């Protein structure tokens, strides 16, 4: 891949939240030990939030190990073993240089689990606001190379979500992450979300649906923490984003907000052509189950190609079907510094999965599409 002509941008890069992030930025007198914090147990560091054990450091810290000693990847871990680039922006950029990556769209690590593990919506918003401030500070030394994605909780207060979305745009964040599926009693096709879609469009803030960020069921605590998801769950982790995207598209959200962008993050690609086909089939052949009708001859797949972008890591099958999905919609991501990350061999892996792809299409997939969505120079 000619590095001199193509600036590679990772559409899915992560930070590993430092232990003092929320302790320093939240009101401990008000929230006490509900504030997210880390405790060491039996040699491993665990995150707690709202009196619940949330997750361990483990596999979110072990980039590169899969290439050398995959048998040593573990869910347990200590923060002292985290890549410095996981929480230091200057080290983060140095690691991008090692990997041949110019820019990174930055997501949380432990923060992903907080969507599902913290039930109280008001408290969730407080946690997310503190993280968003920290993330803006993290990206600020390298604004041309690091673009932060805010954590936003909508739940029962859409106006509060809009206010935080505006604040995050003001402090320089480049997009926002909402839960991949809202609370069990809600769906993104509901009218209550309309003001939020409008605000995101007006602010030019693309909305990401990232894997493992479902909100919990109303009035019920989330399931006890399962440190390791089963293989069956991992193999089907695109289920919830399919449901949410179907609600969004079939209810006409993209038609009403034609400049609103959605990013489907870390669910890979191979399922998307069939999903688009099913959307079109349901829309045309099952009218009774979908009363909303688009203007003219527009199909759901047209909105998928116009306004939904897909961040993937190593899906060579999806790359083969890129023209069915839309070449302009694909955004490669490294998942740094997690155990499944392509770091530090991203260039080799990109050359393998993009073998035979014309240079103009390669350039879009590895950088230009991400630059367009997240406003890299």
C-alpha positions in Angstrom: 0.0 0.0 0.0 1.7 3.3 -1.1 2.0 5.2 2.2 3.2 8.3 0.3 -0.2 8.8 -1.4 -2.7 7.4 1.1 -3.2 8.6 4.7 -4.5 5.6 6.6 -7.1 6.5 9.2 -8.4 4.1 11.8 -12.2 4.5 12.2 -12.2 2.5 15.4 -9.3 3.2 17.8 -9.7 3.0 21.5 -8.3 4.6 24.7 -8.1 2.7 28.0 -9.6 5.0 30.6 -7.1 5.8 33.4 -8.1 4.9 37.0 -8.4 8.5 38.1 -10.6 9.7 35.1 -14.0 9.7 36.9 -12.6 10.0 40.4 -11.0 13.4 39.5 -13.9 14.7 37.4 -17.1 13.7 39.3 -18.5 15.0 42.5 -17.5 12.3 45.1 -19.5 14.0 47.8 -22.6 13.7 45.7 -22.0 10.2 44.2 -19.7 8.5 46.7 -18.4 5.1 45.7 -20.9 4.9 42.8 -18.3 6.8 40.8 -16.4 4.4 38.4 -13.2 3.3 40.0 -10.7 0.5 39.9 -10.0 -2.1 42.5 -7.4 -4.9 42.5 -8.6 -8.4 43.3 -6.5 -11.5 43.2 -3.8 -9.8 41.1 -6.2 -8.3 38.5 -7.6 -4.8 38.2 -11.4 -4.5 38.1 -13.6 -1.6 37.3 -16.6 -0.9 39.5 -19.5 1.6 38.8 -22.7 2.2 40.7 -21.8 -0.5 43.2 -21.4 -3.1 40.4 -18.4 -5.0 39.2 -18.3 -3.8 35.5 -15.2 -5.3 33.8 -11.5 -6.1 34.1 -8.6 -4.5 32.2 -7.6 -7.8 30.5 -8.0 -8.1 26.8 -8.5 -4.4 26.1 -4.8 -4.0 26.8 -3.0 -6.7 24.9 -2.5 -5.4 21.3 0.0 -7.4 19.3 0.0 -10.5 21.6 -2.2 -12.4 19.1 0.7 -12.4 16.6 3.3 -13.6 19.1 1.6 -15.6 21.9 -2.2 -15.8 21.4 -2.4 -18.5 24.1 -1.4 -15.8 26.6 -4.3 -13.5 26.0 -6.4 -13.3 29.1 -9.4 -11.4 30.5 -7.5 -10.6 33.7 -5.0 -7.8 33.7 -3.3 -4.9 35.5 -3.5 -1.2 34.5 0.3 -1.1 34.8 0.5 -3.3 31.7 -1.6 -1.1 29.5 0.0 0.4 26.5 0.9 4.0 27.4 -0.7 5.0 24.1 -4.0 3.8 25.6 -4.2 6.9 27.9 -1.4 9.2 26.8 -2.2 11.1 23.5 1.5 11.6 22.6 2.3 7.9 23.0 -1.0 7.1 21.1 0.2 9.1 18.1 3.7 7.4 18.3 2.0 4.0 18.1 0.0 5.2 15.1 3.3 6.1 13.4 4.7 2.6 14.2 1.5 1.1 12.6 1.5 3.4 9.5 -1.7 5.1 10.6 -2.1 8.8 10.2 -5.4 9.4 12.1 -7.6 7.7 14.6 -11.3 8.0 15.5 -11.2 7.4 19.3 -13.7 5.3 21.3 -13.7 4.3 24.9 -13.0 0.8 26.3 -14.5 0.4 29.8 -17.0 3.1 28.8 -18.6 0.7 26.3 -19.7 -1.6 29.2 -21.1 1.3 31.1 -23.9 1.6 28.6 -25.3 -1.8 29.7 -24.1 -2.0 33.3 -25.3 1.4 34.7 -29.1 1.4 34.9 -29.8 4.9 36.3 -30.0 7.2 33.3 -29.2 10.5 35.1 -26.1 8.9 36.7 -25.1 7.5 33.3 -25.2 11.0 31.8 -23.0 12.3 34.6 -20.4 9.5 34.0 -20.5 10.2 30.2 -20.1 14.0 30.6 -16.9 13.5 32.7 -15.6 11.1 30.1 -16.4 13.5 27.3 -14.4 16.2 29.0 -11.4 13.9 29.5 -11.6 12.7 25.8 -11.6 16.3 24.5 -8.5 17.0 26.6 -6.9 13.7 25.3 -7.4 14.7 21.6 -6.6 18.4 21.9 -2.7 18.1 21.5 -3.2 16.4 18.1 -6.4 17.8 16.7 -5.5 16.9 13.1 -4.8 13.2 14.0 -7.2 12.3 16.8 -11.0 12.7 16.6 -12.9 11.8 19.7 -16.4 10.3 19.7 -18.6 11.4 22.7 -20.6 9.0 24.8 -24.3 10.1 24.9 -27.2 8.6 26.8 -30.7 9.5 25.6 -33.1 7.3 27.6 -35.8 9.4 29.3 -34.4 12.9 28.8 -33.9 13.7 25.1 -33.3 17.4 25.9 -30.5 16.5 28.2 -29.0 14.4 25.5 -29.2 17.2 23.0 -27.6 19.6 25.4 -24.7 17.2 25.9 -24.4 16.6 22.2 -24.1 20.4 21.6 -21.6 20.8 24.4 -19.5 18.0 23.0 -19.5 19.6 19.5 -18.4 22.9 21.2 -15.4 21.2 23.0 -14.2 19.7 19.7 -15.5 16.1 19.6 -16.2 14.9 16.1 -19.1 12.6 16.6 -21.2 10.9 19.2 -21.9 7.3 20.3 -25.5 6.3 21.3 -26.4 2.8 22.5 -26.5 0.1 19.8 -30.0 -0.5 21.0 -32.0 1.6 23.5 -33.8 0.3 26.5 -35.9 -2.8 26.0 -39.2 -0.8 26.0 -37.9 1.6 23.3 -37.0 1.6 19.7 -35.2 4.2 17.6 -38.2 4.5 15.3 -40.2 6.2 18.1 -41.0 9.9 17.6 -39.4 10.8 20.9 -36.0 10.6 19.2 -36.8 13.0 16.4 -35.4 16.2 18.1 -32.2 14.3 18.8 -31.8 13.3 15.1 -32.4 16.9 14.1 -29.8 18.2 16.5 -27.2 15.7 15.3 -27.8 16.7 11.7 -27.6 20.4 12.5 -24.4 19.9 14.4 -22.9 17.6 11.8 -22.2 15.0 14.5 -22.3 11.4 13.0 -23.9 9.0 15.4 -22.2 5.7 16.1 -23.8 2.4 17.1 -20.8 0.5 18.6 -20.8 -3.2 19.5 -21.6 -4.1 23.2 -23.4 -0.9 24.1 -27.0 -1.9 24.5 -28.9 -0.1 27.3 -30.4 -2.4 30.0 -34.0 -3.3 30.4 -36.2 -0.8 32.2 -36.3 -1.2 36.0 -34.3 -4.4 35.9 -30.6 -4.7 36.7 -28.3 -6.0 33.9 -27.1 -9.6 34.1 -24.2 -10.3 36.4 -20.9 -9.7 34.6 -19.7 -12.4 32.3 -16.1 -11.8 32.0 -15.9 -13.9 28.8 -18.8 -13.8 26.3 -19.6 -17.2 24.7 -18.6 -17.9 21.1 -22.3 -18.0 20.1 -22.8 -14.4 21.4 -19.7 -13.1 19.7 -20.7 -14.8 16.4 -24.0 -13.0 16.5 -23.0 -9.6 17.9 -24.4 -7.8 14.8 -28.0 -8.7 15.8 -28.8 -5.6 17.8 -27.3 -3.1 15.4 -29.4 -4.8 12.6 -32.5 -4.3 14.6 -31.7 -0.6 15.4 -30.7 0.2 11.8 -33.9 -1.4 10.5 -36.0 0.7 12.9 -34.1 3.9 11.9 -34.4 3.3 8.1 -37.8 1.8 7.8 -39.3 4.6 9.9 -37.9 7.2 7.5 -35.3 8.8 9.7 -32.7 9.2 6.9 -35.4 10.6 4.6 -36.4 13.3 7.1 -32.8 14.1 8.0 -30.9 13.6 4.7 -27.6 15.0 6.1 -27.6 12.8 9.2 -24.8 10.1 9.2 -24.8 6.8 11.1 -21.7 4.7 11.8 -22.1 1.0 12.4 -18.9 0.2 14.4 -17.1 -3.1 15.0 -19.8 -5.4 13.7 -17.8 -6.4 10.5 -19.3 -6.4 7.0 -20.3 -9.8 5.6 -23.9 -9.7 6.9 -24.7 -6.3 5.3 -25.6 -7.2 1.7 -28.1 -9.8 2.9 -29.5 -7.3 5.4 -29.9 -4.7 2.8 -31.7 -7.2 0.5 -34.1 -8.1 3.4 -34.9 -4.5 4.1 -35.8 -4.0 0.5 -37.9 -7.2 0.4 -39.8 -6.3 3.6 -40.4 -2.7 2.3 -41.8 -3.8 -1.1 -43.4 -7.2 -0.3 -44.6 -6.8 3.3 -46.2 -3.4 3.2 -48.6 -4.3 6.0 -45.7 -4.7 8.4 -44.1 -1.4 7.4 -46.7 1.4 6.7 -44.1 4.2 6.2 -43.5 4.9 2.5 -40.6 6.8 1.1 -40.9 9.4 -1.6 -40.7 8.2 -5.2 -39.0 4.8 -5.9 -36.5 5.1 -3.1 -35.6 1.8 -1.3 -34.2 1.2 2.2 -30.9 0.1 0.6 -30.6 3.5 -1.0 -30.5 5.1 2.5 -28.0 2.5 3.7 -25.7 3.5 0.9 -26.3 7.2 1.4 -26.1 7.7 5.1 -24.8 4.6 6.9 -21.1 3.9 7.2 -19.5 0.7 8.4 -16.3 0.4 10.4 -14.6 -3.0 10.1 -11.4 -4.7 11.0 -10.4 -7.8 9.0 -13.5 -8.9 7.1 -12.0 -10.0 3.7 -15.4 -11.5 2.7 -17.1 -8.1 3.3 -14.4 -6.5 1.2 -15.2 -8.9 -1.7 -18.8 -7.7 -1.5 -17.9 -4.0 -1.2 -19.8 -3.0 -4.3 -23.0 -4.4 -2.8 -22.5 -2.5 0.4 -21.0 0.6 -1.2 -17.3 1.3 -1.4 -17.9 4.9 -0.2 -19.4 3.4 3.0 -16.5 1.2 4.2 -14.1 2.5 6.9 -11.2 0.3 8.2 -10.4 0.4 11.9 -7.5 -1.1 13.9 -9.2 -1.6 17.3 -6.0 -0.4 19.0 -5.0 -1.3 21.7 -7.4 -4.3 22.3 -6.2 -7.9 22.0 -7.9 -8.4 18.6 -6.3 -5.2 17.3 -4.3 -5.3 14.0 -1.6 -3.2 15.7 1.4 -3.3 15.0 0.8 -5.2 11.7 -2.0 -3.2 10.2 -0.2 -2.5 7.0 0.4 -6.2 6.4 -3.2 -7.1 7.2 -4.6 -4.3 5.0 -2.5 -5.5 2.1 -3.9 -9.0 2.6 -7.6 -8.2 2.9 -7.5 -5.6 0.2 -5.6 -7.7 -2.3 -6.9 -7.0 -5.8 -8.8 -3.9 -4.8 -8.1 -1.0 -7.1 -6.0 1.8 -5.6 -8.8 4.4 -5.8 -11.1 2.0 -3.8 -8.3 1.2 -1.3 -7.8 4.9 -0.6 -11.4 5.3 0.2 -11.6 2.3 2.5 -8.4 2.9 4.5 -8.8 6.7 4.9 -10.8 8.9 2.6 -14.2 7.7 3.8 -13.3 8.2 7.5 -11.8 11.6 6.7 -15.1 12.6 5.1 -17.3 11.4 7.9 -15.2 12.7 10.8 -13.8 15.9 9.2 -10.1 15.1 9.0 -8.2 17.7 7.0 
